């Protein structure tokens, strides 16, 4: 679906910091001064290597973590600090998360119908048990599962089916934003394609926005409208999918894109991956500011680096 970038952003994150104190003398700075926006019906891909802070950002946005600093505005609400009970209820219904490990995120002692219906039970979103059952059957059909699957337990499903249960659990609340935290990384490639196509179809039908967290750049290119590149907790570059893939500016982004294998063996044989080492690069992420390259394409760097890279 076409995204209206003139509309009010659904999610606005400004200056987000997430620190974890390990001891009296050591604090892990997992996320440092991150800014991005997500518009209604948009898929924003967040990419970076393991440990770059992708999942931490997702958990901070949905308030599984209390942000150390910065502001998060969602659907007109400020959700960065202490929230009123009404705002908390809105957040819990209008923003949902699909977790990375489909087995670990599903209660093994509960049947699928109770896992999917838990949000409905908590927020009293049905009038009778018959209506609840009908809602669960409808959402199972939407994610490609049969009605009889409702009475089964998570261990009776394959990995792809379990991830569909996780998607159904998120969708049944009819959210405006779904945070997909590496939701396909544990699946086979063919199943990954099925799940991503399912997510795209659901987005076309419902207009749900996605924060799609992943490290598979080819899959991010396929599903995302815009992409943010994360490294060591800093958002280094952001722009539309075309802008990032056609004209990567930051050396780290270029190194990530150069590492994508080519399906053509002749091209793959000649491919040379660019190396990037932050310690020897001479770049200081803390000194960088966002520079506009073109359109919606921004890169975080100093004035001298921006002149050199362009």
N, C-alpha and C positions, 0 to 999 in steps of 0.2 A: 504494500500500500504506500501511496505517496505521503511523505512526511511534510507537514507545514512548519517550516522553521521560523515563520513570522508569529506563530502562536506562542503563548506563555509556556516556558519549559515545565514539564511535569516534575522533574527533579533538578535541583540546583545544588551543587557541592562547591563550596568556596573555602580555600585555605585549610582543608581537612588534614589534621595531624592525628596519628594514633601511635602512642608510645606504650610500651609494656615495661614496667619496672621489674627487673630480675632480682636485684639486690640493692643494698644501700648505695653502692658505688657504680652500678651498671644498669642502664636503661636501653632497651631495644627500640630504636626509632623506625617502626615498621612502615609508616606512611608519613610523608613530609610535604606539606603545602600543596595538596592536590586540588585542582579546579576542573570541573566538567559539568555538562548539562545533558539531560535526556529529554527529548520532546515526546508528546503523545504519539503512540503507534510506531516509535523508532526502536531500532536495535542498535545499541552502542556496545561495540566490542572492546574489551579491556584485555590487552595481551602483554606478555612479558615472561621472563624465565621463572622457574620455581623459586620462591622466596622473595619475589619482587614486591609483594604486598597486595596482589590482586584480590585474593579471598578476604584479606583483612578489610579492604575498602568495602566489599560487599556486605560483610558482617557489621561494619560500622554504620553503613547507610541504613540497614534494616534494624539497627539498634540492638544487635546481639552484643556489641561492644559499646561502651560509652566513649564517644570521641574525646580525645585529649584537648583538641582545639579545632576551630573552624565552625562554619555554619552549614547545615543541611536543610533545604526547604523542599518539601514534597507536597504537591497538589495544593499549594497555598499555605501549608502549615510549616512552622519552624519546628523541626524534630531533632535539633542538635543538642538541646539541653533537657532540663526536666520537663516532661510533658504533662498536660492535663489528661484526665482519664478519658475524656471524649476524643482528644487527639490521638491518644494511645490506641483506642478502639478503632479509629479510622485507619491508623497505620497498620494495625494487625489484620485488617480486612482488605485494605487496598494495595498492600505490598506483600508479596510472597517470595519464597526462596526455594529453588530446586538445588539440593545438595550434591556434592561430588560423588559420594559413595552411596549408591542406591540401597545397599543392604544395611549399612550402618545407620542410615537416616529413617529406616522403617522399623517400627516396634515389632519384634519377632513374635510377641505374644498376642498380637491383635490381628483380627481378620482385616482384609483389604477394605471392606465396607466401613469398618470402624476407624481405620487409618485415614481414609479419605473424608469421612464424615466428622472427624474430630473438630475441625474448625466450625462446621455448622452447629455442632452441639454447644461449643463454647460461646458462640455469639448468637445462639437462638435464631437461626436463619431459616427455620421451617415451622409449619403449624401442626403437622402430624407426622407419624412414623412412615406413613405411606408416601407423603411428599418427600421426606428425606430419602427413602429408598429410590424413588423416581429420579431425584436429582443425582444420586450416586450412579444409577444405571446409565443416565444420559451422559455423564462426564466420562464413564468408562468407555462408552461407545465412541465418544469424541476422540479419545486417545488410542483407539484401536484394540480395546479389550472387550471380552464378552461379558454378559450379565452374570454368568455363573462364576466368573473370577472373583466376584465380590465376597464369596464365602471361603476363599482360600487364604492361606498364610503366606508371608513374603518368601519363605524358603522354597515354596512350591513354584516359583517363577524363575525365568531366566533373567540375566542382567538387564537386557533391553526391556523386558516386561516390567521389571521392578522400577526402572527409570520412568516408564510410562505411568506407573502408579504414583511416583513422586510428582510428575507433571500434573496428573489428575488432582492430587491433593492441593497443589497450588492453584489450579484453574477453578476449582469448585467455589472458591471465594469470590470469583469474578474480579480479580485485582486489576489495577491500572498499570502496575509495574511488577515484573517478575525478575528476580535476580537469579540467573542460572550460573551457579558456581562450578565450572568445569564439569558440567552435567553429562558430558559425552566421553570424557577422557578414559573411563574404565570400561568402555564398550568396544566391541569389534568394529572395524571400519564400516562394514555394510550396515550394522545396526546404528552406528553414528549417523549415517546418511538418513536412515528412516526417522530417527528421533528429531534431527534438525529439520527435515521436511515437514514433520508433524508440527513442530513449533512455528514454522513459517505459515503453514495452513491455518493454525489457530490464531496467529496474529492477524491474518487477512480477515478472519471471521469476527474476531472480538475487538481488534484495535489495541490489544495489550502491548505495552512497551517492554523491552528486554534490556537488562544489563547483562551481556553475555561475556562471562569470564572464561578465558581459554588460553592455551599456549600453542594450539594448532592453527597456524596462520592461514592455511588454505581453507579451513572450515570457517574461520572468522571472516575471511574475504567473501565467502559465499553467503553468509547470513546477515552481515552487519551493514548498516547505512553509514555509520561513522566509527572510527577506531581511535583508541587512546593507547599509546605505547608506554609501559611502565617499567622502570628499572630502579632497583634499590630504594623503592618507596617514592620515587619522583615520577610524575607524569611528564615525559620528555617531549612527546609530539602527539598532536591530535588533529584529525581532519576527516573528510569523507574517505570512504574506501578507495575511490579512484585517486584522490590526492596522495594518500599515504603510499599506495602501491606504485603509482606512476612517477612520483617525485618525492621519495624519502629524503629528508634533509639531515636529520641527526645521524651521526655515525653508528649509534647503537641500532637505530631503526634499519639502517642500510645493512648492518651485519645480520640482523634477524631475517630480513627478506632474502639476502643472498644465500641463506642456509636452507631455503625451501627446495626440496628435490624436484627436478624436472621430470615429467612423465616420459619425455622423449629421450631414449638412451644416448643419442648422438649429442644432444644439447647437454644432458647430464654429465657426459664424459668431459665436456669442456667447461663446466660450471666451476667457478672459483669462489669459495665462500670468504667473505671479508671477516677479518678478525677484529675484535674490539675488547680492550681491557681498560676498565675505568681507572685503575690505579696508575697506568702508564700513559693514559690519553691526554693528561694535562687539563682535563675538563673538571670544573667544580660545579656540581649540580646546585649547591646552595647559593651560588652567585648568579645563576641564570634567571631570566625573566621571560615571559611569553612574547614572542615576536610573530606578527602575522606574515605568513608567506604569501597566501592568496586565498580568497574565498573564506572557507572555515578552517583553513590549514594553519595551525600554530606550532611553533617549536620553542622549547625552553632552552635558552642559552644567553651568553653575554653578547653585547653589540659586536665585539671583535669576532667572536665565533660565527655569528650570523652573517657577517660580511664575508668571512672566509668560506663558509659552506654554500653560499649562494653565488 
